[in-house]
Amino acid sequence: TELRKAHCNDSEKRRALTVAEQELFEQFLSRPGPNNQWYPIFCVALWTGLRAGELTGLRWCDIDFENNSISINHTLVYYSKGQKAGGCTFTVNTPKTKAGIRTVPMLPKVKEALLMEKRHQEELGIQCNVTIDGYTDFVFLNRYGSVQHYGTLNKAIRRIIRDCNYEVLDESKDNENVTLLPPFSCHSLRHTFTTRMCEAGVNVKVMQSVLGHADSAITLDVYAEAQPEFQQEEMLNLADYFGKRKAA
């Protein structure tokens, strides 16, 4: 239908998913089916706020299941070797700033997703068979045992958006009042996590530490981009606070 095409081909870019969109995305991926294989990596992205290169470069030795924390100490980069060398290759970069080296809390949902990924690879007999600049034992692998490519993740997201929205529209009697997934990229998941932290009232300094921002101004800029509804709610809370003080 025309409505379906309009919803699925909308080229507008969104910086962060709303709570309803995020729930739809997670629920769709968590169900059995061909897209379920992507649940662990996108769940980890959504609930850690890792940059794409930090996510794809994650190793099992970086994960502390006992203390529920993840050590971020390097980034996986895909780059062109130039015309003479030919082709593209992966390399590992260490953070340029101390802020980039950090420990991120591992929420229960993230822990569950990582253990799910481990079980999935064991069932399929997938093992890491690459070493990049001395780094190996990567967490997220493709079916050939190599690291995931950023472009592959974005292609997967586009397919997931299409499949999810088709399903929602097929099952809905009222196509005007349904939640659908907007176009978004892997990087949008970091913005989504940041927005959720804003909504939860997480301290800016804590946000800065978790996200690995060297400058608090970057964190504050993201804070300022928080969804309009959230900003409005915060201002109402502020008015309420001053109203109570005045009454007292």
The 8 nearest C-alpha neighbors of each residue, nearest first, counted from 0:
[[1, 3, 2, 4, 5, 168, 6, 165],
 [0, 2, 4, 3, 5, 6, 7, 8],
 [3, 1, 5, 0, 4, 6, 174, 7],
 [2, 4, 6, 0, 1, 5, 7, 168],
 [5, 3, 1, 7, 2, 6, 8, 0],
 [4, 6, 2, 3, 8, 7, 9, 1],
 [5, 7, 3, 4, 9, 8, 2, 179],
 [8, 6, 4, 5, 9, 161, 3, 164],
 [9, 7, 5, 4, 6, 10, 182, 3],
 [8, 10, 11, 6, 7, 5, 182, 181],
 [11, 9, 8, 12, 182, 181, 7, 183],
 [12, 10, 9, 13, 182, 181, 183, 8],
 [13, 11, 182, 183, 10, 14, 181, 9],
 [12, 14, 15, 183, 11, 182, 181, 16],
 [15, 13, 187, 190, 12, 16, 183, 191],
 [16, 14, 191, 190, 187, 13, 17, 188],
 [15, 17, 191, 20, 21, 18, 14, 13],
 [16, 18, 20, 19, 21, 15, 191, 226],
 [17, 19, 21, 20, 22, 16, 195, 23],
 [18, 20, 22, 17, 21, 23, 178, 16],
 [21, 19, 23, 17, 22, 18, 16, 180],
 [20, 22, 24, 18, 23, 19, 16, 17],
 [21, 23, 19, 25, 20, 24, 26, 18],
 [22, 24, 20, 26, 21, 25, 27, 19],
 [25, 23, 21, 27, 22, 26, 20, 28],
 [26, 24, 22, 28, 27, 23, 29, 21],
 [25, 27, 29, 23, 28, 24, 22, 30],
 [26, 28, 24, 25, 29, 30, 23, 163],
 [29, 27, 35, 38, 25, 26, 30, 34],
 [30, 28, 26, 27, 35, 38, 25, 31],
 [29, 31, 28, 27, 35, 32, 26, 34],
 [32, 30, 35, 29, 33, 34, 28, 36],
 [31, 33, 35, 34, 30, 36, 28, 29],
 [32, 34, 35, 36, 31, 37, 28, 30],
 [35, 33, 36, 32, 37, 28, 159, 38],
 [34, 36, 28, 38, 37, 32, 33, 31],
 [37, 35, 34, 38, 33, 39, 28, 119],
 [38, 36, 35, 34, 39, 40, 41, 28],
 [37, 39, 28, 35, 41, 36, 42, 40],
 [40, 38, 112, 42, 41, 37, 116, 43],
 [39, 41, 43, 42, 38, 37, 44, 139],
 [42, 40, 44, 43, 38, 39, 45, 37],
 [41, 43, 45, 39, 44, 40, 38, 46],
 [42, 44, 40, 109, 46, 41, 45, 47],
 [45, 43, 41, 42, 47, 48, 46, 49],
 [46, 44, 42, 188, 43, 192, 47, 48],
 [45, 47, 43, 44, 48, 192, 42, 109],
 [48, 46, 49, 44, 43, 45, 103, 192],
 [47, 49, 189, 192, 44, 46, 45, 210],
 [50, 48, 47, 54, 53, 44, 189, 51],
 [49, 51, 53, 52, 54, 48, 189, 186],
 [50, 52, 54, 53, 55, 49, 186, 149],
 [53, 51, 75, 74, 55, 54, 50, 56],
 [54, 52, 74, 56, 50, 51, 55, 49],
 [53, 55, 51, 57, 52, 56, 49, 50],
 [56, 54, 52, 57, 53, 147, 51, 139],
 [57, 55, 75, 53, 54, 74, 52, 137],
 [56, 58, 54, 55, 138, 137, 53, 61],
 [59, 57, 137, 138, 61, 60, 136, 56],
 [58, 60, 61, 62, 138, 136, 137, 57],
 [59, 61, 58, 62, 63, 136, 57, 70],
 [62, 60, 70, 59, 58, 69, 63, 57],
 [61, 63, 69, 60, 59, 64, 68, 70],
 [64, 62, 68, 65, 66, 67, 69, 61],
 [63, 65, 67, 66, 62, 68, 110, 105],
 [66, 64, 63, 67, 68, 62, 105, 110],
 [65, 67, 63, 68, 64, 105, 104, 69],
 [68, 66, 105, 64, 65, 63, 104, 69],
 [67, 69, 104, 105, 63, 66, 103, 62],
 [70, 68, 62, 103, 102, 61, 63, 105],
 [69, 71, 102, 61, 101, 72, 62, 103],
 [72, 70, 101, 100, 102, 73, 69, 53],
 [71, 73, 100, 70, 93, 94, 101, 99],
 [74, 72, 93, 92, 94, 71, 53, 91],
 [75, 73, 53, 52, 92, 91, 56, 93],
 [74, 76, 52, 56, 91, 90, 53, 55],
 [77, 75, 90, 89, 91, 52, 74, 78],
 [78, 76, 89, 88, 90, 87, 75, 79],
 [79, 77, 87, 88, 76, 89, 80, 90],
 [78, 80, 87, 81, 86, 88, 77, 85],
 [81, 79, 87, 84, 85, 86, 78, 88],
 [82, 80, 79, 84, 83, 85, 86, 87],
 [81, 83, 85, 84, 80, 86, 79, 87],
 [84, 82, 85, 81, 80, 86, 79, 87],
 [85, 83, 81, 80, 82, 86, 79, 87],
 [86, 84, 82, 83, 81, 80, 87, 79],
 [85, 87, 80, 79, 84, 88, 81, 82],
 [88, 86, 79, 80, 78, 77, 85, 89],
 [87, 89, 77, 78, 79, 90, 80, 86],
 [90, 88, 77, 76, 78, 75, 131, 91],
 [89, 91, 76, 75, 131, 132, 77, 92],
 [90, 92, 75, 74, 76, 132, 73, 131],
 [93, 91, 74, 73, 75, 94, 90, 76],
 [92, 94, 73, 74, 72, 95, 91, 100],
 [95, 93, 99, 96, 73, 100, 92, 72],
 [94, 96, 93, 97, 99, 98, 92, 100],
 [97, 95, 98, 94, 99, 213, 100, 93],
 [96, 98, 99, 100, 95, 94, 213, 101],
 [97, 99, 211, 213, 96, 100, 212, 101],
 [98, 100, 211, 94, 97, 96, 101, 212],
 [101, 99, 72, 98, 97, 71, 94, 211],
 [100, 102, 71, 99, 70, 98, 103, 211],
 [101, 103, 70, 69, 71, 68, 104, 100],
 [102, 104, 69, 209, 68, 105, 70, 101],
 [105, 103, 68, 106, 67, 69, 102, 47],
 [106, 104, 68, 67, 109, 69, 110, 103],
 [105, 107, 109, 108, 104, 110, 67, 46],
 [108, 106, 110, 109, 111, 105, 67, 112],
 [109, 107, 111, 106, 110, 112, 42, 46],
 [110, 108, 112, 43, 106, 111, 107, 105],
 [111, 109, 107, 113, 112, 108, 114, 105],
 [110, 112, 108, 114, 109, 113, 115, 107],
 [113, 111, 39, 115, 109, 110, 114, 108],
 [114, 112, 116, 110, 115, 111, 39, 109],
 [113, 115, 117, 111, 116, 112, 118, 110],
 [116, 114, 112, 118, 113, 117, 119, 111],
 [117, 115, 119, 113, 114, 118, 39, 120],
 [116, 118, 114, 120, 115, 119, 121, 113],
 [119, 117, 121, 115, 116, 120, 122, 114],
 [118, 120, 116, 122, 117, 121, 115, 123],
 [121, 119, 125, 123, 117, 122, 118, 124],
 [120, 122, 124, 118, 123, 119, 117, 125],
 [123, 121, 119, 120, 124, 118, 125, 117],
 [122, 124, 120, 121, 125, 119, 142, 118],
 [123, 125, 121, 122, 120, 126, 119, 142],
 [124, 126, 120, 123, 144, 121, 142, 127],
 [127, 125, 144, 128, 124, 120, 140, 121],
 [126, 128, 144, 136, 129, 145, 137, 140],
 [129, 127, 144, 126, 145, 130, 135, 136],
 [128, 130, 145, 127, 135, 131, 144, 146],
 [129, 131, 135, 134, 133, 132, 128, 136],
 [132, 130, 134, 133, 90, 129, 135, 91],
 [131, 133, 134, 91, 90, 130, 135, 89],
 [132, 134, 131, 130, 135, 91, 129, 90],
 [135, 133, 131, 130, 132, 136, 91, 137],
 [134, 136, 130, 137, 129, 131, 133, 58],
 [137, 135, 58, 127, 59, 138, 134, 60],
 [136, 138, 58, 135, 57, 139, 59, 127],
 [139, 137, 58, 59, 57, 140, 136, 55],
 [138, 140, 137, 55, 146, 147, 40, 141],
 [141, 139, 146, 145, 144, 147, 138, 142],
 [140, 142, 143, 144, 145, 147, 146, 139],
 [141, 143, 144, 125, 140, 145, 123, 120],
 [144, 142, 141, 145, 125, 140, 128, 126],
 [145, 143, 127, 126, 140, 128, 141, 142],
 [146, 144, 140, 143, 141, 129, 127, 128],
 [147, 145, 140, 141, 139, 148, 55, 137],
 [146, 148, 140, 141, 55, 139, 149, 145],
 [147, 149, 151, 150, 146, 152, 55, 77],
 [150, 148, 152, 151, 153, 147, 51, 52],
 [151, 149, 153, 152, 148, 154, 155, 147],
 [150, 152, 154, 148, 149, 153, 155, 147],
 [153, 151, 155, 149, 150, 154, 156, 148],
 [152, 154, 156, 150, 155, 151, 184, 185],
 [155, 153, 151, 157, 156, 152, 150, 158],
 [154, 156, 152, 158, 153, 157, 159, 151],
 [157, 155, 159, 153, 154, 158, 160, 152],
 [156, 158, 154, 160, 155, 159, 161, 153],
 [159, 157, 161, 155, 156, 160, 162, 154],
 [158, 160, 156, 162, 161, 157, 163, 155],
 [161, 159, 157, 163, 158, 162, 180, 164],
 [160, 162, 158, 164, 159, 163, 7, 165],
 [163, 161, 159, 165, 164, 160, 158, 166],
 [162, 164, 166, 160, 165, 161, 159, 167],
 [163, 165, 167, 166, 161, 162, 179, 160],
 [166, 164, 168, 162, 163, 167, 169, 161],
 [165, 167, 169, 163, 164, 168, 170, 162],
 [166, 168, 164, 170, 169, 165, 171, 163],
 [169, 167, 171, 165, 170, 166, 164, 174],
 [170, 168, 166, 167, 171, 165, 172, 164],
 [171, 169, 167, 168, 166, 172, 165, 174],
 [172, 170, 168, 173, 169, 174, 167, 177],
 [171, 173, 174, 170, 168, 169, 175, 177],
 [172, 174, 171, 175, 176, 177, 168, 170],
 [175, 173, 176, 177, 171, 172, 168, 2],
 [174, 176, 173, 177, 172, 178, 2, 171],
 [177, 175, 174, 173, 178, 171, 172, 179],
 [176, 178, 174, 175, 179, 173, 171, 167],
 [177, 179, 20, 176, 19, 180, 23, 167],
 [180, 178, 164, 177, 181, 20, 167, 6],
 [179, 181, 160, 20, 164, 182, 178, 24],
 [180, 182, 183, 179, 13, 160, 9, 12],
 [183, 181, 12, 10, 11, 180, 13, 9],
 [184, 182, 13, 187, 12, 181, 185, 14],
 [185, 183, 187, 186, 153, 156, 182, 188],
 [184, 186, 187, 188, 153, 152, 51, 183],
 [185, 187, 188, 184, 189, 51, 190, 50],
 [188, 186, 190, 184, 185, 14, 189, 15],
 [187, 189, 191, 45, 186, 190, 185, 44],
 [190, 188, 48, 192, 191, 187, 186, 193],
 [191, 189, 193, 187, 15, 188, 192, 194],
 [190, 192, 15, 188, 194, 189, 193, 16],
 [193, 191, 195, 189, 48, 194, 190, 45],
 [194, 192, 190, 196, 191, 195, 189, 197],
 [193, 195, 197, 191, 196, 192, 225, 190],
 [194, 196, 198, 192, 197, 193, 199, 191],
 [195, 197, 199, 193, 194, 201, 198, 192],
 [198, 196, 194, 200, 195, 199, 201, 193],
 [197, 199, 195, 200, 196, 194, 229, 201],
 [198, 200, 196, 197, 201, 195, 194, 202],
 [199, 201, 197, 198, 196, 202, 203, 195],
 [200, 202, 196, 199, 197, 203, 206, 205],
 [203, 201, 205, 204, 206, 200, 197, 196],
 [202, 204, 206, 205, 207, 201, 218, 219],
 [205, 203, 207, 206, 202, 208, 215, 218],
 [206, 204, 208, 202, 207, 203, 209, 201],
 [205, 207, 203, 209, 204, 208, 210, 202],
 [206, 208, 204, 212, 210, 205, 209, 218],
 [207, 209, 205, 211, 206, 210, 204, 212],
 [210, 208, 206, 211, 103, 207, 205, 101],
 [211, 209, 207, 208, 212, 206, 48, 49],
 [210, 212, 99, 98, 208, 209, 207, 213],
 [211, 213, 207, 214, 210, 98, 215, 217],
 [214, 212, 98, 211, 96, 215, 99, 97],
 [213, 215, 216, 212, 217, 218, 207, 98],
 [214, 216, 218, 217, 219, 207, 212, 213],
 [217, 215, 219, 214, 218, 220, 221, 212],
 [218, 216, 220, 215, 219, 214, 221, 212],
 [219, 217, 215, 221, 220, 216, 207, 222],
 [218, 220, 222, 216, 221, 217, 223, 215],
 [221, 219, 223, 217, 222, 218, 216, 224],
 [220, 222, 224, 218, 223, 219, 217, 225],
 [221, 223, 219, 220, 225, 224, 218, 197],
 [222, 224, 220, 221, 225, 219, 230, 226],
 [225, 223, 221, 222, 226, 220, 227, 194],
 [226, 224, 222, 223, 194, 227, 221, 229],
 [225, 227, 229, 228, 224, 230, 194, 17],
 [228, 226, 230, 229, 231, 225, 224, 232],
 [229, 227, 231, 230, 226, 232, 225, 233],
 [230, 228, 232, 227, 226, 231, 233, 198],
 [231, 229, 227, 233, 232, 228, 234, 226],
 [230, 232, 228, 234, 229, 233, 227, 235],
 [231, 233, 229, 235, 230, 234, 228, 236],
 [234, 232, 236, 230, 231, 235, 229, 237],
 [233, 235, 237, 231, 236, 232, 238, 230],
 [236, 234, 238, 232, 237, 233, 239, 231],
 [237, 235, 239, 233, 234, 238, 240, 232],
 [236, 238, 234, 240, 235, 239, 233, 241],
 [239, 237, 235, 241, 240, 236, 242, 234],
 [238, 240, 242, 236, 237, 241, 235, 243],
 [241, 239, 237, 243, 238, 242, 236, 244],
 [240, 242, 244, 238, 243, 239, 245, 237],
 [243, 241, 239, 245, 240, 244, 238, 246],
 [242, 244, 246, 240, 241, 245, 247, 239],
 [245, 243, 241, 247, 246, 242, 240, 239],
 [246, 244, 242, 247, 243, 241, 240, 239],
 [247, 245, 243, 244, 242, 241, 240, 239],
 [246, 244, 245, 243, 242, 241, 240, 239]]
